Amino acid sequence: MSAELEEIKDAEFEEKVLGREGVTIVDFWASWCGPCRMLAPTLKDIQSELGDKIKIVKMNTDTELQTAAQHGVQSLPTLLMFKNGEKVANMIGNAPKSKLMTWIEPHL
């Protein structure tokens, strides 16, 4: 069973991402973005599989513009990985679970 991903707002970004210990991935997405919709179930599976080792949150770029602009998000989906509040990696576009796990694992 896959976990639901928390949707956060610009006002929550500092607390829920930058202020969090460990690895946090932010999925910048939009409802009209086909690859974003295809990526969502994979991210839910990864969250379920890795449990407390990681936190994956979503930010809708149609409503939460400030954070996306601050981090230079220009394509969707964009994944930004933070470790202890510092940005350590990014990935643009949809990817299979195996590629995402290979991208995540060195930071755990």
CNS distance restraints for C-alpha pairs under 8 A (distance, minus, plus):
assign (resid   1 and name CA) (resid  45 and name CA) 7.59 0.50 0.50
assign (resid   1 and name CA) (resid  48 and name CA) 7.27 0.50 0.50
assign (resid   2 and name CA) (resid  41 and name CA) 7.67 0.50 0.50
assign (resid   2 and name CA) (resid  44 and name CA) 5.21 0.50 0.50
assign (resid   2 and name CA) (resid  45 and name CA) 4.96 0.50 0.50
assign (resid   2 and name CA) (resid  47 and name CA) 7.40 0.50 0.50
assign (resid   2 and name CA) (resid  48 and name CA) 5.34 0.50 0.50
assign (resid   3 and name CA) (resid  44 and name CA) 5.24 0.50 0.50
assign (resid   3 and name CA) (resid  45 and name CA) 6.86 0.50 0.50
assign (resid   3 and name CA) (resid  47 and name CA) 6.29 0.50 0.50
assign (resid   3 and name CA) (resid  48 and name CA) 5.27 0.50 0.50
assign (resid   4 and name CA) (resid  44 and name CA) 6.17 0.50 0.50
assign (resid   5 and name CA) (resid  44 and name CA) 6.40 0.50 0.50
assign (resid   5 and name CA) (resid  47 and name CA) 7.83 0.50 0.50
assign (resid   5 and name CA) (resid  56 and name CA) 6.29 0.50 0.50
assign (resid   5 and name CA) (resid  57 and name CA) 5.59 0.50 0.50
assign (resid   5 and name CA) (resid  58 and name CA) 6.68 0.50 0.50
assign (resid   6 and name CA) (resid  56 and name CA) 7.31 0.50 0.50
assign (resid   6 and name CA) (resid  57 and name CA) 4.98 0.50 0.50
assign (resid   6 and name CA) (resid  58 and name CA) 6.18 0.50 0.50
assign (resid   7 and name CA) (resid  57 and name CA) 5.73 0.50 0.50
assign (resid   7 and name CA) (resid  58 and name CA) 4.64 0.50 0.50
assign (resid   7 and name CA) (resid  59 and name CA) 5.88 0.50 0.50
assign (resid   7 and name CA) (resid  60 and name CA) 7.76 0.50 0.50
assign (resid   8 and name CA) (resid  12 and name CA) 6.15 0.50 0.50
assign (resid   8 and name CA) (resid  13 and name CA) 6.90 0.50 0.50
assign (resid   8 and name CA) (resid  16 and name CA) 7.99 0.50 0.50
assign (resid   8 and name CA) (resid  57 and name CA) 6.66 0.50 0.50
assign (resid   8 and name CA) (resid  58 and name CA) 6.16 0.50 0.50
assign (resid   8 and name CA) (resid  59 and name CA) 5.68 0.50 0.50
assign (resid   9 and name CA) (resid  13 and name CA) 6.50 0.50 0.50
assign (resid   9 and name CA) (resid  59 and name CA) 6.59 0.50 0.50
assign (resid   9 and name CA) (resid  64 and name CA) 6.07 0.50 0.50
assign (resid  10 and name CA) (resid  64 and name CA) 5.62 0.50 0.50
assign (resid  10 and name CA) (resid  65 and name CA) 7.57 0.50 0.50
assign (resid  10 and name CA) (resid  66 and name CA) 6.33 0.50 0.50
assign (resid  10 and name CA) (resid  67 and name CA) 5.70 0.50 0.50
assign (resid  12 and name CA) (resid  16 and name CA) 5.88 0.50 0.50
assign (resid  12 and name CA) (resid  17 and name CA) 8.00 0.50 0.50
assign (resid  13 and name CA) (resid  17 and name CA) 5.40 0.50 0.50
assign (resid  13 and name CA) (resid  18 and name CA) 6.75 0.50 0.50
assign (resid  13 and name CA) (resid  67 and name CA) 7.50 0.50 0.50
assign (resid  14 and name CA) (resid  18 and name CA) 4.75 0.50 0.50
assign (resid  14 and name CA) (resid  19 and name CA) 5.87 0.50 0.50
assign (resid  15 and name CA) (resid  19 and name CA) 4.83 0.50 0.50
assign (resid  15 and name CA) (resid  20 and name CA) 6.91 0.50 0.50
assign (resid  16 and name CA) (resid  20 and name CA) 5.90 0.50 0.50
assign (resid  17 and name CA) (resid  24 and name CA) 6.28 0.50 0.50
assign (resid  17 and name CA) (resid  26 and name CA) 7.97 0.50 0.50
assign (resid  17 and name CA) (resid  82 and name CA) 7.22 0.50 0.50
assign (resid  17 and name CA) (resid  85 and name CA) 6.21 0.50 0.50
assign (resid  18 and name CA) (resid  82 and name CA) 7.43 0.50 0.50
assign (resid  18 and name CA) (resid  84 and name CA) 6.95 0.50 0.50
assign (resid  18 and name CA) (resid  85 and name CA) 3.78 0.50 0.50
assign (resid  18 and name CA) (resid  86 and name CA) 6.88 0.50 0.50
assign (resid  19 and name CA) (resid  84 and name CA) 7.18 0.50 0.50
assign (resid  19 and name CA) (resid  85 and name CA) 5.68 0.50 0.50
assign (resid  20 and name CA) (resid  24 and name CA) 7.59 0.50 0.50
assign (resid  20 and name CA) (resid  84 and name CA) 5.89 0.50 0.50
assign (resid  20 and name CA) (resid  85 and name CA) 6.11 0.50 0.50
assign (resid  21 and name CA) (resid  83 and name CA) 6.94 0.50 0.50
assign (resid  21 and name CA) (resid  84 and name CA) 4.43 0.50 0.50
assign (resid  21 and name CA) (resid  85 and name CA) 6.94 0.50 0.50
assign (resid  22 and name CA) (resid  53 and name CA) 7.36 0.50 0.50
assign (resid  22 and name CA) (resid  54 and name CA) 6.89 0.50 0.50
assign (resid  22 and name CA) (resid  82 and name CA) 7.93 0.50 0.50
assign (resid  22 and name CA) (resid  83 and name CA) 5.23 0.50 0.50
assign (resid  22 and name CA) (resid  84 and name CA) 5.05 0.50 0.50
assign (resid  22 and name CA) (resid 108 and name CA) 7.73 0.50 0.50
assign (resid  23 and name CA) (resid  53 and name CA) 7.14 0.50 0.50
assign (resid  23 and name CA) (resid  54 and name CA) 5.11 0.50 0.50
assign (resid  23 and name CA) (resid  55 and name CA) 6.47 0.50 0.50
assign (resid  23 and name CA) (resid  81 and name CA) 6.95 0.50 0.50
assign (resid  23 and name CA) (resid  82 and name CA) 5.66 0.50 0.50
assign (resid  23 and name CA) (resid  83 and name CA) 4.43 0.50 0.50
assign (resid  23 and name CA) (resid  84 and name CA) 6.59 0.50 0.50
assign (resid  23 and name CA) (resid 107 and name CA) 7.14 0.50 0.50
assign (resid  23 and name CA) (resid 108 and name CA) 6.70 0.50 0.50
assign (resid  24 and name CA) (resid  54 and name CA) 5.82 0.50 0.50
assign (resid  24 and name CA) (resid  55 and name CA) 4.73 0.50 0.50
assign (resid  24 and name CA) (resid  56 and name CA) 5.69 0.50 0.50
assign (resid  24 and name CA) (resid  57 and name CA) 7.48 0.50 0.50
assign (resid  24 and name CA) (resid  81 and name CA) 5.83 0.50 0.50
assign (resid  24 and name CA) (resid  82 and name CA) 5.16 0.50 0.50
assign (resid  24 and name CA) (resid  83 and name CA) 6.34 0.50 0.50
assign (resid  25 and name CA) (resid  54 and name CA) 7.68 0.50 0.50
assign (resid  25 and name CA) (resid  55 and name CA) 6.30 0.50 0.50
assign (resid  25 and name CA) (resid  56 and name CA) 4.68 0.50 0.50
assign (resid  25 and name CA) (resid  57 and name CA) 6.25 0.50 0.50
assign (resid  25 and name CA) (resid  79 and name CA) 6.46 0.50 0.50
assign (resid  25 and name CA) (resid  80 and name CA) 5.58 0.50 0.50
assign (resid  25 and name CA) (resid  81 and name CA) 4.43 0.50 0.50
assign (resid  25 and name CA) (resid  82 and name CA) 6.20 0.50 0.50
assign (resid  26 and name CA) (resid  56 and name CA) 5.94 0.50 0.50
assign (resid  26 and name CA) (resid  57 and name CA) 5.01 0.50 0.50
assign (resid  26 and name CA) (resid  58 and name CA) 5.61 0.50 0.50
assign (resid  26 and name CA) (resid  59 and name CA) 6.90 0.50 0.50
assign (resid  26 and name CA) (resid  79 and name CA) 5.56 0.50 0.50
assign (resid  26 and name CA) (resid  80 and name CA) 5.23 0.50 0.50
assign (resid  26 and name CA) (resid  81 and name CA) 6.47 0.50 0.50
assign (resid  27 and name CA) (resid  56 and name CA) 7.27 0.50 0.50
assign (resid  27 and name CA) (resid  57 and name CA) 6.12 0.50 0.50
assign (resid  27 and name CA) (resid  58 and name CA) 4.60 0.50 0.50
assign (resid  27 and name CA) (resid  59 and name CA) 6.06 0.50 0.50
assign (resid  27 and name CA) (resid  77 and name CA) 6.80 0.50 0.50
assign (resid  27 and name CA) (resid  78 and name CA) 6.01 0.50 0.50
assign (resid  27 and name CA) (resid  79 and name CA) 4.72 0.50 0.50
assign (resid  27 and name CA) (resid  80 and name CA) 6.82 0.50 0.50
assign (resid  28 and name CA) (resid  58 and name CA) 6.01 0.50 0.50
assign (resid  28 and name CA) (resid  59 and name CA) 4.91 0.50 0.50
assign (resid  28 and name CA) (resid  60 and name CA) 6.02 0.50 0.50
assign (resid  28 and name CA) (resid  61 and name CA) 6.22 0.50 0.50
assign (resid  28 and name CA) (resid  68 and name CA) 7.26 0.50 0.50
assign (resid  28 and name CA) (resid  73 and name CA) 7.79 0.50 0.50
assign (resid  28 and name CA) (resid  76 and name CA) 6.61 0.50 0.50
assign (resid  28 and name CA) (resid  77 and name CA) 5.64 0.50 0.50
assign (resid  28 and name CA) (resid  78 and name CA) 5.22 0.50 0.50
assign (resid  28 and name CA) (resid  79 and name CA) 6.25 0.50 0.50
assign (resid  29 and name CA) (resid  33 and name CA) 6.99 0.50 0.50
assign (resid  29 and name CA) (resid  36 and name CA) 5.66 0.50 0.50
assign (resid  29 and name CA) (resid  58 and name CA) 7.08 0.50 0.50
assign (resid  29 and name CA) (resid  59 and name CA) 6.23 0.50 0.50
assign (resid  29 and name CA) (resid  60 and name CA) 5.13 0.50 0.50
assign (resid  29 and name CA) (resid  61 and name CA) 5.89 0.50 0.50
assign (resid  29 and name CA) (resid  76 and name CA) 5.79 0.50 0.50
assign (resid  29 and name CA) (resid  77 and name CA) 5.14 0.50 0.50
assign (resid  29 and name CA) (resid  78 and name CA) 7.12 0.50 0.50
assign (resid  30 and name CA) (resid  36 and name CA) 6.85 0.50 0.50
assign (resid  30 and name CA) (resid  60 and name CA) 5.23 0.50 0.50
assign (resid  30 and name CA) (resid  61 and name CA) 5.75 0.50 0.50
assign (resid  30 and name CA) (resid  62 and name CA) 6.11 0.50 0.50
assign (resid  30 and name CA) (resid  76 and name CA) 7.50 0.50 0.50
assign (resid  30 and name CA) (resid  77 and name CA) 7.89 0.50 0.50
assign (resid  31 and name CA) (resid  36 and name CA) 7.62 0.50 0.50
assign (resid  31 and name CA) (resid  37 and name CA) 7.32 0.50 0.50
assign (resid  31 and name CA) (resid  60 and name CA) 7.71 0.50 0.50
assign (resid  33 and name CA) (resid  37 and name CA) 6.52 0.50 0.50
assign (resid  33 and name CA) (resid  76 and name CA) 7.02 0.50 0.50
assign (resid  33 and name CA) (resid  77 and name CA) 7.63 0.50 0.50
assign (resid  34 and name CA) (resid  38 and name CA) 6.37 0.50 0.50
assign (resid  35 and name CA) (resid  39 and name CA) 6.10 0.50 0.50
assign (resid  35 and name CA) (resid  76 and name CA) 7.64 0.50 0.50
assign (resid  35 and name CA) (resid  77 and name CA) 6.73 0.50 0.50
assign (resid  35 and name CA) (resid  93 and name CA) 6.91 0.50 0.50
assign (resid  35 and name CA) (resid  94 and name CA) 5.61 0.50 0.50
assign (resid  36 and name CA) (resid  40 and name CA) 6.30 0.50 0.50
assign (resid  36 and name CA) (resid  76 and name CA) 6.76 0.50 0.50
assign (resid  36 and name CA) (resid  77 and name CA) 5.22 0.50 0.50
assign (resid  36 and name CA) (resid  93 and name CA) 7.86 0.50 0.50
assign (resid  36 and name CA) (resid  94 and name CA) 6.91 0.50 0.50
assign (resid  37 and name CA) (resid  41 and name CA) 7.80 0.50 0.50
assign (resid  38 and name CA) (resid  42 and name CA) 7.72 0.50 0.50
assign (resid  38 and name CA) (resid  94 and name CA) 7.20 0.50 0.50
assign (resid  39 and name CA) (resid  43 and name CA) 6.38 0.50 0.50
assign (resid  39 and name CA) (resid  94 and name CA) 5.58 0.50 0.50
assign (resid  39 and name CA) (resid  95 and name CA) 7.12 0.50 0.50
assign (resid  40 and name CA) (resid  44 and name CA) 6.29 0.50 0.50
assign (resid  41 and name CA) (resid  45 and name CA) 6.23 0.50 0.50
assign (resid  42 and name CA) (resid  46 and name CA) 6.28 0.50 0.50
assign (resid  42 and name CA) (resid  96 and name CA) 7.54 0.50 0.50
assign (resid  42 and name CA) (resid  97 and name CA) 6.06 0.50 0.50
assign (resid  43 and name CA) (resid  47 and name CA) 6.15 0.50 0.50
assign (resid  43 and name CA) (resid  56 and name CA) 7.40 0.50 0.50
assign (resid  43 and name CA) (resid  97 and name CA) 7.96 0.50 0.50
assign (resid  44 and name CA) (resid  48 and name CA) 6.22 0.50 0.50
assign (resid  45 and name CA) (resid  49 and name CA) 6.05 0.50 0.50
assign (resid  46 and name CA) (resid  50 and name CA) 5.95 0.50 0.50
assign (resid  46 and name CA) (resid  97 and name CA) 7.60 0.50 0.50
assign (resid  46 and name CA) (resid 101 and name CA) 7.74 0.50 0.50
assign (resid  47 and name CA) (resid  51 and name CA) 5.64 0.50 0.50
assign (resid  47 and name CA) (resid  54 and name CA) 6.81 0.50 0.50
assign (resid  47 and name CA) (resid  55 and name CA) 6.75 0.50 0.50
assign (resid  47 and name CA) (resid  56 and name CA) 6.47 0.50 0.50
assign (resid  50 and name CA) (resid  54 and name CA) 6.27 0.50 0.50
assign (resid  51 and name CA) (resid  55 and name CA) 7.80 0.50 0.50
assign (resid  53 and name CA) (resid 108 and name CA) 6.82 0.50 0.50
assign (resid  54 and name CA) (resid 108 and name CA) 7.68 0.50 0.50
assign (resid  59 and name CA) (resid  64 and name CA) 6.56 0.50 0.50
assign (resid  60 and name CA) (resid  64 and name CA) 5.74 0.50 0.50
assign (resid  61 and name CA) (resid  65 and name CA) 5.41 0.50 0.50
assign (resid  61 and name CA) (resid  68 and name CA) 6.59 0.50 0.50
assign (resid  64 and name CA) (resid  68 and name CA) 7.21 0.50 0.50
assign (resid  65 and name CA) (resid  69 and name CA) 6.16 0.50 0.50
assign (resid  66 and name CA) (resid  70 and name CA) 6.17 0.50 0.50
assign (resid  67 and name CA) (resid  71 and name CA) 6.30 0.50 0.50
assign (resid  68 and name CA) (resid  72 and name CA) 6.18 0.50 0.50
assign (resid  68 and name CA) (resid  73 and name CA) 5.08 0.50 0.50
assign (resid  69 and name CA) (resid  73 and name CA) 6.03 0.50 0.50
assign (resid  73 and name CA) (resid  78 and name CA) 6.72 0.50 0.50
assign (resid  75 and name CA) (resid  92 and name CA) 6.82 0.50 0.50
assign (resid  75 and name CA) (resid  93 and name CA) 7.63 0.50 0.50
assign (resid  76 and name CA) (resid  92 and name CA) 6.79 0.50 0.50
assign (resid  76 and name CA) (resid  93 and name CA) 6.25 0.50 0.50
assign (resid  77 and name CA) (resid  92 and name CA) 5.94 0.50 0.50
assign (resid  77 and name CA) (resid  93 and name CA) 5.07 0.50 0.50
assign (resid  77 and name CA) (resid  94 and name CA) 6.70 0.50 0.50
assign (resid  78 and name CA) (resid  90 and name CA) 7.20 0.50 0.50
assign (resid  78 and name CA) (resid  91 and name CA) 5.83 0.50 0.50
assign (resid  78 and name CA) (resid  92 and name CA) 4.44 0.50 0.50
assign (resid  78 and name CA) (resid  93 and name CA) 6.14 0.50 0.50
assign (resid  79 and name CA) (resid  90 and name CA) 5.48 0.50 0.50
assign (resid  79 and name CA) (resid  91 and name CA) 5.10 0.50 0.50
assign (resid  79 and name CA) (resid  92 and name CA) 6.25 0.50 0.50
assign (resid  80 and name CA) (resid  87 and name CA) 6.99 0.50 0.50
assign (resid  80 and name CA) (resid  88 and name CA) 7.89 0.50 0.50
assign (resid  80 and name CA) (resid  89 and name CA) 6.04 0.50 0.50
assign (resid  80 and name CA) (resid  90 and name CA) 4.45 0.50 0.50
assign (resid  80 and name CA) (resid  91 and name CA) 6.64 0.50 0.50
assign (resid  81 and name CA) (resid  87 and name CA) 5.76 0.50 0.50
assign (resid  81 and name CA) (resid  88 and name CA) 5.74 0.50 0.50
assign (resid  81 and name CA) (resid  89 and name CA) 5.07 0.50 0.50
assign (resid  81 and name CA) (resid  90 and name CA) 5.90 0.50 0.50
assign (resid  82 and name CA) (resid  86 and name CA) 5.07 0.50 0.50
assign (resid  82 and name CA) (resid  87 and name CA) 4.24 0.50 0.50
assign (resid  82 and name CA) (resid  88 and name CA) 5.51 0.50 0.50
assign (resid  82 and name CA) (resid  89 and name CA) 7.19 0.50 0.50
assign (resid  83 and name CA) (resid  87 and name CA) 6.47 0.50 0.50
assign (resid  83 and name CA) (resid  88 and name CA) 6.48 0.50 0.50
assign (resid  83 and name CA) (resid 107 and name CA) 7.44 0.50 0.50
assign (resid  95 and name CA) (resid  99 and name CA) 6.25 0.50 0.50
assign (resid  95 and name CA) (resid 100 and name CA) 6.48 0.50 0.50
assign (resid  96 and name CA) (resid 100 and name CA) 6.44 0.50 0.50
assign (resid  97 and name CA) (resid 101 and name CA) 6.07 0.50 0.50
assign (resid  98 and name CA) (resid 102 and name CA) 6.23 0.50 0.50
assign (resid  99 and name CA) (resid 103 and name CA) 6.24 0.50 0.50
assign (resid 100 and name CA) (resid 104 and name CA) 6.15 0.50 0.50
assign (resid 101 and name CA) (resid 105 and name CA) 5.81 0.50 0.50
assign (resid 102 and name CA) (resid 106 and name CA) 7.44 0.50 0.50
assign (resid 104 and name CA) (resid 108 and name CA) 6.90 0.50 0.50
